[in-house]
Amino acid sequence: MDKLINDFSFGLFFWQLLLFLLLLFILRRFAWKPILNAVNEREKTIEDSLNQAKKAREEMANLKSENEKILKEAKIERDVILKEARTMKDNIIAKAKESAQVEADRLVEIAREAIQNEKSAAMTELKNQIAALSIDVAEKVLNKELSDKAAQETLAKEMIKETKLN
């Protein structure tokens, strides 16, 4: 019986080995290639996806640095424009002050000339009135011949009271 069991075990082992090899051959021929192709294709897809992700990260980094560069340039340009605007404002204010000062000086000079002209005209008018008064007084004094000095002084005082200055 031991021999039968040994023969049966050996036979069973042989047939199992033969079936295993046959199954291995069939799997290798029909299943391994598609499975390996699918695994290789999946591996390639994953690798491509990782490469694309890496490229996307690099592009994002490039875009970020480019955006920072553009932002720096914009800030520099803004500062230049603000500086030019301040300079223009200061120039406009300085020119306005200068022209206002020139205009004020011109108006003061015109006013001085007008005052001087009015003063000269007033002095001329005053001299003319004094001359006319002097002539009137002299005429009246000459028209009246007075002998004493006291009467002449009284007459001069009366004439001065009668005469009005315009």
MORACOR-V533465 format. One record per residue. N is the residue number from 1. PHI is phi in whole degrees, 0 to 359 (999 if undefined). BURIAL is b if it has 9 or more other C-alpha atoms within 8 Angstrom, else e. Layout:
# MORACOR-V533465
n=N phi=PHI burial=BURIAL
n=N phi=PHI burial=BURIAL
This chain:
# MORACOR-V533465
n=1 phi=999 burial=e
n=2 phi=298 burial=e
n=3 phi=291 burial=e
n=4 phi=293 burial=e
n=5 phi=289 burial=e
n=6 phi=294 burial=e
n=7 phi=295 burial=e
n=8 phi=293 burial=e
n=9 phi=295 burial=e
n=10 phi=294 burial=e
n=11 phi=295 burial=e
n=12 phi=297 burial=e
n=13 phi=299 burial=e
n=14 phi=298 burial=e
n=15 phi=292 burial=e
n=16 phi=295 burial=e
n=17 phi=296 burial=e
n=18 phi=296 burial=e
n=19 phi=296 burial=e
n=20 phi=297 burial=e
n=21 phi=295 burial=e
n=22 phi=296 burial=e
n=23 phi=297 burial=e
n=24 phi=298 burial=e
n=25 phi=297 burial=e
n=26 phi=296 burial=b
n=27 phi=297 burial=b
n=28 phi=296 burial=b
n=29 phi=287 burial=e
n=30 phi=252 burial=e
n=31 phi=255 burial=b
n=32 phi=297 burial=b
n=33 phi=298 burial=b
n=34 phi=297 burial=e
n=35 phi=295 burial=e
n=36 phi=296 burial=e
n=37 phi=298 burial=e
n=38 phi=296 burial=e
n=39 phi=295 burial=e
n=40 phi=297 burial=e
n=41 phi=295 burial=e
n=42 phi=296 burial=e
n=43 phi=298 burial=e
n=44 phi=295 burial=e
n=45 phi=297 burial=e
n=46 phi=296 burial=e
n=47 phi=297 burial=e
n=48 phi=298 burial=e
n=49 phi=297 burial=e
n=50 phi=295 burial=e
n=51 phi=296 burial=e
n=52 phi=295 burial=e
n=53 phi=297 burial=e
n=54 phi=296 burial=e
n=55 phi=297 burial=e
n=56 phi=298 burial=e
n=57 phi=298 burial=e
n=58 phi=296 burial=e
n=59 phi=296 burial=e
n=60 phi=297 burial=e
n=61 phi=296 burial=e
n=62 phi=297 burial=e
n=63 phi=297 burial=e
n=64 phi=296 burial=e
n=65 phi=294 burial=e
n=66 phi=293 burial=e
n=67 phi=297 burial=e
n=68 phi=296 burial=e
n=69 phi=296 burial=e
n=70 phi=297 burial=e
n=71 phi=297 burial=e
n=72 phi=297 burial=e
n=73 phi=297 burial=e
n=74 phi=296 burial=e
n=75 phi=295 burial=e
n=76 phi=296 burial=e
n=77 phi=296 burial=e
n=78 phi=299 burial=e
n=79 phi=298 burial=e
n=80 phi=297 burial=e
n=81 phi=297 burial=e
n=82 phi=296 burial=e
n=83 phi=296 burial=e
n=84 phi=297 burial=e
n=85 phi=296 burial=e
n=86 phi=297 burial=e
n=87 phi=298 burial=e
n=88 phi=298 burial=e
n=89 phi=299 burial=e
n=90 phi=298 burial=e
n=91 phi=296 burial=e
n=92 phi=297 burial=e
n=93 phi=296 burial=e
n=94 phi=297 burial=e
n=95 phi=296 burial=e
n=96 phi=296 burial=e
n=97 phi=297 burial=e
n=98 phi=297 burial=e
n=99 phi=293 burial=e
n=100 phi=295 burial=e
n=101 phi=295 burial=e
n=102 phi=298 burial=e
n=103 phi=295 burial=e
n=104 phi=296 burial=e
n=105 phi=299 burial=e
n=106 phi=295 burial=e
n=107 phi=294 burial=e
n=108 phi=297 burial=e
n=109 phi=295 burial=e
n=110 phi=298 burial=e
n=111 phi=296 burial=e
n=112 phi=298 burial=e
n=113 phi=297 burial=e
n=114 phi=296 burial=e
n=115 phi=297 burial=e
n=116 phi=297 burial=e
n=117 phi=297 burial=e
n=118 phi=297 burial=e
n=119 phi=297 burial=e
n=120 phi=296 burial=e
n=121 phi=296 burial=e
n=122 phi=295 burial=e
n=123 phi=296 burial=e
n=124 phi=297 burial=e
n=125 phi=297 burial=e
n=126 phi=297 burial=e
n=127 phi=297 burial=e
n=128 phi=298 burial=e
n=129 phi=294 burial=b
n=130 phi=297 burial=e
n=131 phi=296 burial=e
n=132 phi=295 burial=e
n=133 phi=297 burial=b
n=134 phi=299 burial=e
n=135 phi=294 burial=e
n=136 phi=299 burial=e
n=137 phi=296 burial=b
n=138 phi=296 burial=e
n=139 phi=297 burial=e
n=140 phi=293 burial=e
n=141 phi=294 burial=b
n=142 phi=288 burial=e
n=143 phi=293 burial=e
n=144 phi=256 burial=e
n=145 phi=263 burial=e
n=146 phi=247 burial=e
n=147 phi=265 burial=e
n=148 phi=251 burial=e
n=149 phi=288 burial=e
n=150 phi=295 burial=e
n=151 phi=293 burial=b
n=152 phi=294 burial=b
n=153 phi=293 burial=e
n=154 phi=297 burial=e
n=155 phi=296 burial=b
n=156 phi=295 burial=b
n=157 phi=295 burial=e
n=158 phi=296 burial=e
n=159 phi=295 burial=b
n=160 phi=293 burial=e
n=161 phi=295 burial=e
n=162 phi=287 burial=e
n=163 phi=280 burial=e
n=164 phi=251 burial=e
n=165 phi=274 burial=e
n=166 phi=268 burial=e
